[in-house]
């Protein structure tokens, strides 16, 4: 693709990657003449934490502010109403009828505002068929009397009867005085501008206080998120240093919540290093194993030897054994890296027993032990391990093979015994070498026990050779990691 065409391709809408594979992509740079595509992130943890904190703080402060405003508003209003109730009680207790049947007070009310015209504090007593008896502060105005209901108990309400500029808070009660045949309505009214002003000051104070509190809590959440996530930034910088080759491991003191993640990361780095080292070792071993047969073939071919055909066949067989051995190891390493596999032992034993019994019909294979045992080994590798051991026991034994499965806290031990000649103790170490065979008369490649040892070690197990006390032949102890 030429560069002008590449530029036009990069100028396509940003969501073309989503249309292709269903996930958001971002083209960040050109590497080697090709676009470098990176995945879009899901957002910032800091902004997410701040957003959640701000939303929760706002909801709590709004709910708490409304509840506190309602409580304080009721408290101020009740205090205001209690003063009116005191005046109304004083009016009722001092009221009496004169000789003409009109109501009078036997003592004046103590508040001077009742004597000042339009002072904002008023009282009035009225009854059907009688002229209203008002306070001097009402001057030429009168309080409205609603005759559609009776107020045998104190009734309080707001009124705009003197205009919108002077809202009133009115408390009234109907009382029948001794010697009177009518019901008198006692009313006390006060301008509510002072009450509204107190509520306004209260709400402004609450809003300012809660706004400052909310701002302070958000700042605290920001500091908490910043410094709480600071160790993650340190981990990111050290991971970048590991990737650049300046460090081998992430090595820093971290909080207990992050330390396990860093330990797992270091274990992963160590695991990758071990795998890389194993790969280099196996590649070197395979190259060294193939070098000698290739040299022999080249020498025979250069000398125009008449034994060239047989030499090629012999050395090619040797090379094939080496390739098969290393391929088996590579498959086991690949399966181990794919995850923690779990395989039941007994089904593999039964499957191998059926296959070996068909190859060696004169051999009796007995199985015993824990039928519920499970190991951390891939099923195909477990079949290969058991197949090599049981087939060797049937091939080199005298006709009897006994397999026992024993469970332990950490390992499952599989014992394979035969009634053959066994292996002398001095030769038990060398039998694990690739191509080693004690009995060259029977067919085979000499890789069985070597593969068993290598594959078992890959999964963290081991293989040991011993002498069978019951059958007198070879006893092979295969130990594999148990599933807890």
Secondary structure, 3 states (H helix, E strand, C coil): CCHHHHHHHHCCCCCHHHHHHCCCEEEEEEECCEEEEEECCCCCHHHHHHHHHHHHHHHHHHHHHHHHHHHHHHHHHHHHHHHHHHHHHHHHHHEEECCCCCEEECCCCCCHHHHCCCCCEEEEEEECCEEEEECHHHCCCCCCCCCCCCCCCCEEEEECCCCCCCCEEEEEEEECCCCCCCCEEEEEEEECHHHHHHHHHHHHHHHHHHHHHHHHHHHHHHHHHHHHCHHHHHHHHHHHHHHHCCCCCCCCCCCHHHHHHHHHHHHHHHHHHHHHHHHHHHHHHHHHHHHHHHHHHHHHHHCCCCCHHHHHHHHHHHHHHHHHHHHHHHHHHHHHHHCCCCEEHHHHHHHHHHHHHHHCCCCEEEEEECCCCEECCCHHHHHHHHHHHHHHHHHHCCCEEEEEEEECCCEEEEEEEECCCCCCHHHCCHHHCCCCCCCCCCCCCCCHHHHHHHHHHHCCCEEEEEECCCCCCEEEEEEEEECC
